[in-house]
Amino acid sequence: MHGLSITCGVPVKPDSARSTQHAAPIRPATAADQPAIRALVLAARLNPTGLDWRRFLVAVDPEAGARIVGVAQVKPHRDGSRELASLAVVPGRQGAGIGAALVRALLARETGPLYLMCAGPLAGYYTRFGFRHVGPAALPPYFRRVHRAARIAGATVFRGLGDLAIMRREAGEPGGAAAHGARTTDAPRPDLRPYGIASHWLKPGPAARTLLVVLAHPDDESFGSGGTLARYGAEGVAVHYACATRGECGTVDPALLAAGESGAALRTGELLCAADALGLAGVHFLGHRDSGMPGTPDNRRPHALVQAPPARVTGQIVAIIRALRPQVVLTFPPYGGYGHPDHIRVHETALAAFHAAGNPAQYPEQVAAGLAPERPRSCTTGRSGRPYSDLPSSLSASPAETRAASAKTATSTSCAPSTA
């Protein structure tokens, strides 16, 4: 069954934004291309509606009788919004830069904002072209209706694909045809999946100035540290959030849940919206379950964070530190702010990871896999009941904290600190 809302695919294999190897010529589609366009979109399991050849560009293989090997279009909607859609490349040619070339060619023709919808794991691919996550409240009418319909249908989480991502690119963002051939600062994004970590990239890979915040639940990034994260994100620091759980025990108003949707799925979506509002570079889920408040049955669930071996959790944070190489790590104070078991465990393991990450004898399997030892310059834990103080001068910047309010608005389901 085709995804209800997914309209953009690629890549199954990594598709470099700079790759020109085996590039295929790109031309406007003709009426004769309509069957090939439809067949390629159907094979890619994308939304098969609105496939008018007049809007398409196609990539052809001159060595195979001008066979079409890639397609993409910009689709207009009645509310005036425009959508990058139907991007598909034949499996044998994925990873050769064809998808990136089609995107650039279409972007060169656009003079206004552009939207797209894709499976969550592909969102990082499109950020290199200037696309950014958009929260439901900021969507134009067409995309709001699609978002609502997907949630009602229980399609906000696609098995094997991840969360539905709706993204927007502003006019003038880099990444179009004018940037083709220019040197880019995109660094390869490390693959943290071998360590049980699910990454959502909102900006390019590792950067020169990086801050890693290690907390426990969706909304922890906004309440307490939101102003600090927004400040440094606005000044060009790559701010990454390592989130230990998806907040399964948080209190959620049932009226906010679509049929079949879990509180964890809703809070995950809220976190990604908040991350975009704060200007974060990435969110990395460690994959543990919310342990709930002290003395509750959730403490004893086998997948709860407090039941996980501390050395395993520490190793996950060590892997993130070695991959991203932050100058500063920020986490909870020793008591976790108000004594939540997950907050305390995150403090303990983040501090242990800070000390272990630079030692090649600690977690040597990571070093053997290519993650070089790296100890950050400092670990800031804050003080219970007080905001985080200025971070070290290696990240110093002038205050820019107003975006924190937008992030708090995105995390509307967690009613009080005691719920998560």
Phi, psi and omega in degrees: 000137181284148177301137181302321189237345186292124182241348180237133176245207181064136002251146165280318169260154178304131181243101186291136177293344182255354188291134172238002181297129179059030181298144180252139177303145181245137180215162173295146179288159174239170180301327181292343181276350187306312180299320181292321178299311182297317181298319182290320178294317178296319180296329179277358179060043177259171178302119186270010182266156175069037183265068179273118186302334183297339182263356189266149159252146179232148173254135185237153178258105183293342180270000179232043177067034180060032177297139179286125182242356178197147180218156173193157179214166165247121187254124177277152176237161187296335180278004179094350178284157180232145189230126167289123190212167171059033178279115182214143179229139180300144186306321182291347182244005177291144181091000183258007178090006182292315179300316179298320180294320178296317179299313181300317182296320178290320180298327181295341182265353186261142180241359182228188180297151182223138179248165169205161174231130181212169173294143185312313182297343179272353185301321180300326178299320185276344178296332180294342177262008177097005178280143180225151178300145178234131177285158183305323184294337183262005183277147171291167188307316182301312185287331174296318179296318179295317179300316180295317180296321179296320180292319179298323180280358182072025186255013177289340174239116181262120182302128180082352182245326182100186184293148173290129178251129171248125189231158181225142175239126179279151176301137178092354177294147177293159176121354179277194184298330181296335180272352183296129180090345178280153180291136179245152180267005178301125174261153178302138179276123181294145178266109182261006181299326178300344180256016178074024185249129177257116185258138171241110184268126179254342178220174180303171186295200186313141185235170183295319179246119187223137175239129176248122175253129183243112182224189193253323191223159166301132181101340176299331181289336185263322183265106180113310183245000186302317180297320179296314182295318179297321180302307184285327175298321180292337181263013173094003175283136175281108183259120180245142180246118171266110186252119188289327183225178175251017173070039184300334184265001180293150178283124181234131176295119182305334181294341181273351184267133171285164181303125178081000183273141178268159175299324180297319179295319179295316182292328175298315178297320177297319180299318181294324175294317179297320180299321178293319180295326180279347182081029180290156179268336180188154174237131185233110182273128180279345171090014178266167181264145174305131182272351182074181183283162183304137175080006180265158180302333180297337177301330188264000178297139187298333181263005179297149181303320183288346176270345180287140176303126181306325180296328179290314180296317177302317180298324177297316180291323175301317180299319179294317179299314181293328181283319186265337177055055180287150172284330186226139171247135180238132180209188182291158168288171187305321182272003177071022179089303180216022172087012177296132182304322180292322179297317180294316180296321178296318176303312183297314185283326177294319179293319177297320180294322178303317181283332185272334191298330181272358183260113182295342178281345177267127181053057183296338178297329176292318179298318179296332180275000175108003177270104184289143177304141182204119175253123177298163181288330181203158173235118183256124182251353180069187179225138183306131176082000180232153178290159176296137177282174178304140179279169185304160187298341178297341178243008191304140180202163178285153184300139175205073192251004187292339182288345180300326180297321178295321180294321179295325178297324181292332182260069189270350188271338181271107194285328183206157181307327185290350182273346186234000000 
